[in-house]
Amino acid sequence: MNTIPHISFRAVVPLLAALGFCLLASAAETPLPDLPQCPPELTVRQNVETAPGSWQPVNTRKTHYYSNVSFYDGHPDQMFLLAPNDEKKPKKGAKTTINIWNLTPSAKGHWAACEYTGTSATVAMKLPDAVTRCEVEYGSAHSESDIKRWNCFGAAPKTR
C-alpha cells in the first residue's frame, strides 16, 4: 500500500513564501536593452556674451568627449540631481565599482544627462516611466571619466 508522507503545513508555508519572493524578485525588474547610451562625443559651439574692455570675443567650436552620466528627478534644467543610493563591488577583489540609483515614481519623470569633458553642455533624455533603478559601472579609478557602462532597469512588461 502506497502512503503519502505527511508534510506539515507550517513547514510548507515558509518554502512557498520564499519561492514566491524569488519569482517576484526575478520578474520585478529587467534590463532595458533598447535604452540609448550617451554619445561618445559632442561638438559644442561656445559664444562669448560680452568681452570686457579692449578684449574681442573669439567664439569656438570644439569636440568634447563623454565623461559621466547623471540622473535627475525632472528635466535637468530644474537641477534636481539625484545622488546614488548604494555602491557595490561586482566581485570580491574586483577593480570596478557600481553606483546604484533606486528611482521612485515621480510626476516629473526621471532623466539621464550625459556630461562631457571641458564643457558644461550636456545632452539629456527622459527615461521610460517603468524605470525603477539605474546602475553605473566605474573602472578602477572610480572617477567620472572612467565609466565602463550604465544601464537602467524597470518593471518587466506584462504578457497576456
C-alpha positions as CSV (number, residue, x, y, z in Angstrom):
1,M,0.0,0.0,0.0
2,N,1.4,3.4,-1.0
3,T,1.4,6.1,1.6
4,I,1.7,9.8,1.1
5,P,4.2,11.3,3.5
6,H,2.7,13.7,5.9
7,I,4.1,17.3,5.4
8,S,3.4,19.9,8.0
9,F,1.6,23.0,6.8
10,R,3.9,25.0,8.9
11,A,6.9,23.6,7.0
12,V,5.4,24.3,3.6
13,V,4.4,28.0,4.2
14,P,7.9,29.4,4.5
15,L,9.1,27.4,1.5
16,L,6.2,28.7,-0.6
17,A,6.8,32.3,0.6
18,A,10.5,32.1,-0.3
19,L,9.7,30.6,-3.7
20,G,7.2,33.4,-4.3
21,F,9.6,36.1,-3.2
22,C,12.3,34.7,-5.6
23,L,9.9,34.6,-8.5
24,L,8.6,38.1,-7.7
25,A,12.2,39.5,-7.4
26,S,13.3,37.9,-10.6
27,A,10.3,39.1,-12.6
28,A,10.1,42.6,-11.0
29,E,13.0,44.2,-12.9
30,T,14.5,43.6,-16.2
31,P,17.3,45.5,-18.0
32,L,16.2,47.9,-20.7
33,P,18.4,46.9,-23.6
34,D,17.0,49.5,-26.0
35,L,18.0,52.4,-23.8
36,P,20.4,54.5,-25.9
37,Q,23.8,55.1,-24.4
38,C,25.5,58.5,-24.2
39,P,27.0,59.7,-27.4
40,P,30.8,59.3,-27.2
41,E,31.5,62.9,-28.2
42,L,29.6,66.2,-28.5
43,T,30.5,69.1,-30.7
44,V,29.9,72.4,-28.8
45,R,29.9,75.9,-30.1
46,Q,30.7,78.4,-27.4
47,N,30.0,82.1,-27.7
48,V,31.4,84.9,-25.6
49,E,28.4,87.1,-24.5
50,T,30.4,90.3,-23.7
51,A,34.1,90.9,-23.9
52,P,35.4,93.4,-21.3
53,G,37.4,96.5,-22.2
54,S,39.6,96.2,-25.3
55,W,39.2,92.4,-25.5
56,Q,37.5,90.9,-28.5
57,P,35.4,87.8,-28.4
58,V,36.7,84.7,-30.1
59,N,34.0,82.1,-30.4
60,T,34.9,78.4,-30.6
61,R,33.6,75.1,-31.8
62,K,35.2,72.1,-30.2
63,T,34.6,68.4,-29.7
64,H,34.2,67.2,-26.2
65,Y,34.3,63.6,-25.0
66,Y,31.8,61.7,-22.9
67,S,32.8,61.6,-19.2
68,N,29.8,61.0,-17.0
69,V,26.1,60.3,-16.7
70,S,23.9,61.8,-14.1
71,F,20.3,61.1,-13.1
72,Y,17.7,63.7,-12.3
73,D,14.2,63.9,-10.9
74,G,12.6,66.0,-13.6
75,H,14.3,67.8,-16.5
76,P,18.0,68.6,-15.8
77,D,17.4,72.3,-16.2
78,Q,15.4,72.1,-12.9
79,M,18.6,70.9,-11.3
80,F,17.2,68.1,-9.1
81,L,20.3,66.0,-9.3
82,L,19.9,62.6,-7.6
83,A,22.7,61.0,-5.6
84,P,23.3,57.3,-5.8
85,N,21.6,55.2,-3.1
86,D,24.1,52.4,-2.9
87,E,27.5,51.3,-4.1
88,K,28.7,47.7,-4.7
89,K,31.7,45.8,-6.0
90,P,30.6,43.1,-8.5
91,K,33.1,40.5,-7.3
92,K,35.5,40.2,-4.4
93,G,38.7,41.9,-5.3
94,A,37.1,43.5,-8.4
95,K,38.6,46.7,-9.7
96,T,35.3,48.1,-10.7
97,T,32.5,49.8,-8.6
98,I,28.8,50.0,-9.4
99,N,26.8,53.0,-8.2
100,I,23.0,52.3,-7.9
101,W,20.2,54.8,-8.1
102,N,16.8,53.5,-6.9
103,L,14.1,55.6,-8.5
104,T,10.7,56.0,-7.0
105,P,7.8,57.1,-9.2
106,S,7.9,60.9,-10.0
107,A,5.3,63.1,-11.6
108,K,8.2,64.9,-13.3
109,G,9.7,61.7,-14.6
110,H,13.4,60.8,-14.4
111,W,16.1,61.9,-16.8
112,A,19.6,60.8,-17.7
113,A,22.1,63.6,-18.6
114,C,25.3,62.8,-20.4
115,E,28.2,65.1,-19.4
116,Y,31.4,65.9,-21.4
117,T,34.9,67.0,-20.5
118,G,35.8,70.6,-20.7
119,T,32.2,72.0,-21.2
120,S,29.0,72.5,-19.2
121,A,27.0,71.5,-22.3
122,T,25.1,68.2,-21.8
123,V,22.5,66.1,-23.7
124,A,19.6,64.7,-21.8
125,M,16.9,62.1,-22.3
126,K,13.7,61.3,-20.4
127,L,13.8,57.7,-19.1
128,P,10.8,55.5,-19.6
129,D,8.3,55.7,-16.7
130,A,8.8,52.0,-16.0
131,V,12.4,52.6,-14.9
132,T,13.0,51.8,-11.2
133,R,16.7,51.5,-10.9
134,C,19.9,52.7,-12.8
135,E,23.4,51.5,-12.4
136,V,26.7,53.0,-13.5
137,E,29.9,50.8,-13.5
138,Y,33.1,52.7,-13.0
139,G,36.6,51.3,-13.7
140,S,39.4,51.0,-11.2
141,A,39.9,54.8,-10.9
142,H,36.3,55.2,-9.8
143,S,36.2,58.6,-11.4
144,E,33.6,60.2,-13.6
145,S,35.9,59.8,-16.6
146,D,36.3,56.1,-16.0
147,I,32.7,54.9,-16.8
148,K,32.6,51.4,-18.3
149,R,28.8,51.2,-18.8
150,W,25.5,52.2,-17.5
151,N,22.0,50.7,-17.7
152,C,18.6,51.1,-16.2
153,F,16.1,48.5,-15.1
154,G,12.4,48.5,-15.0
155,A,9.2,46.5,-14.4
156,A,9.0,43.6,-16.7
157,P,6.5,44.0,-19.5
158,K,3.2,42.3,-18.7
159,T,2.3,39.4,-21.0
160,R,-1.2,38.4,-21.8
